[in-house]
Amino acid sequence: MLPRWVPSPHWDIAHRIITEDQITCVFENVSPFKSPGLDGIYLVLLQTGIQYLLYPICCIYRASVALGYIPKIWRESRVTFIPKPGKVDYTTAKAFQPISLSSFLLKGLEKLVDRYLRDGPLMDMPIYQRQHVYQAGKSNESALHHLVGRVERVLQAQQYALGVFFDIQAAFDNTPVKSVKTALGE
């Protein structure tokens, strides 16, 4: 039998990230009739029974954050592949857009952690201004706009512009987990 309390240096941060009020807010601000993940838990059930489920969900979320563990059922998704319009050939995976249905409990936890990061650490240590990821109003389109603007300025000044571009197909799919952990310093 597992002990009821597991020591972890991260319980304090879990209590800052996860509160019952924040959980209620996250669940209230989502459309109730979306399809569930493999756990079969409908959001409308969570919303309707929130007064009974709030404390247990809060405990599970805090344990998940403190221990750095996501329950296995939350890590599973149901994926449907939707054909992308205008493709000539539908025999390759790139011709389809995957739509994933994952657990609403996981989505709720993700929203709470995201809110904590945006309102806390990212306010104290903002992301580099030229990074176009994880920032409102920035995307691959804004990155391209920035690049084109720089090239146009150089060309207008009758100078040279040199660009090196490369695309590593399926780079993240082929990167070993051990390499990612090493890069993250774990």
N, C-alpha and C positions, 0 to 999 in steps of 0.2 A: 504494500500500500504506500502511495506517495504521501509525503508530509503535506500538511495543509498550508504551510508557509515555506516558500523556497527563498533562501537568501539571494539577493541580487543588488548590485550597486545602483540599479536603475529604477527602483520603486519611486523615488522622489520625483523623477522626471515623468514617470507614468502618471502620477497623481496631478502633475501640472498640465499634462496633455489631455487627460481624460477626466471629464466631470459629467455628472448626470445631466446638468443643464445643456452642456455642449452636445451630448448624445441626442437629447430630445430635439434640439435645434436642427441637427443634421438629418434626423429621420423625418421631421416635419416638413422640411424644404425639398422633398423629392416626390415626384409623381407616384402615387401608390400602386398603380396597376401595371407595373413593368414585369417582364418575365424574370423568374428567379434563376439562380445558378443551380448547380448540381445538388446543393443541400436542400433544395425544394422549399426554402423559406421565402414566402412572398412578403414584400415590403408592407403591404396593407395589413398583414397580420402583426408585424412589428409595430406599426403605427397604432393599430387598434388596441393592442395589449401592452402598450409602452409602460403603463403604470405598474404592471406585474413583472415586466421583463427588464426594466431599467437597471435595477441593482445587479442582477446576474450579468447582464451585458457589460456593465461598467467594470465588474470584477474580471471578466474574461478579457476585455480590452486592456485593462491595466496590466494583467499578467502577461499578455501577448507583448506589450511594449517593454515591460521590465525585463522579461526573459529573452526577448528577441526571437520569439517563436510564433509562427502563424499556424493555426490548426490545419491539419491536412485537408479536410473537406473544403476549407476556404481557398486552398491553393489549386483546386480543380475547377475547370471551366467547361462550359458547353460552348462549342464553337460552330458557327454556321458560316459557310462561305458564299458570299453574294457575288455574282459575276459583275465585273466592272464594265460599264457601258463603253461601246466603241472599240472593243478589242476584236482583232481579226481572228486570233487563235485562242481558244479556251482550253488548250491541252497543257498549259503550264500554270503553276501556282500563282505567278504574278498577275494572272488575268482575273484573280478573285480578291475581294476584300473580306478579310475575316472579321466576323462580329462575335465577340465573346460575351457570354452570360456568366458572370461570376457572382459570388455570394454578396447579398446586400450587407451582411455583417462585415465582410472584408471592405466593401466600398465605404461603409460608415467609418471604419477605423482609418482608412486611407484619408478620408476628408478631415478627420480630427488631427492627424499627424501633419497633413498639408497645411491646415490652418495654423497649427502651432509653429511650423517652420516659417511660414510667410509673416506671421505677426511677431515672431521672436527672433531666432537666429538670423534670418535674412534681413531683418530691420537693423540689427546691430552690425552685421557683416554682409552688405549687399553683394549680389552677384555682379561680376565684372560687366560694365555697361555694354561692351561689344558682344557679350554672349547673348544669343537669341533663343535660349531655351529656358523654360520655367520662369518666364516673365510675361506679365500681361501686356498685350499689344505687340509682342515680338514673335516671329516665326521664321521659317525658312524663307518666306517672301521678304520679310524685313531685312534678313541677312543679305539676300541678293540685291535688294535696293541699296543697301549700304555699300556693297562691293561695287556695283555699277556706278554709283556716285563718285567713289574714289577714282575709278578708272577714267571716268569722264573728265574729272578735274585734272588728272595727269595728262591726258591727251589734249585738253584745251590749252595747257601750258606748254604744249609741244615737247613733252618729255616722253620717256619710255615707261611702259607698264608691263610688268612681268607677273603672270599668274601661274600657279601650279595647282592643278585640280586632279584629284583622284577619287575614285569610288571603289571601296572594297566591298564587293558584293557579299551580302550576308555576313558582314564582319562580326556582329554581335552573336549571331547564331553559331559561328565557328570559333568563338573565343572561349578557351577553357575557363571553367569557374575558378580554378586555382589562380589563374592569371588576374582575374577580376578582383579576387580577394587580396592578392598581393598588392595590386594597384591601390586598393582602398585602405591598405595598411592593417588588415585584420590578421 
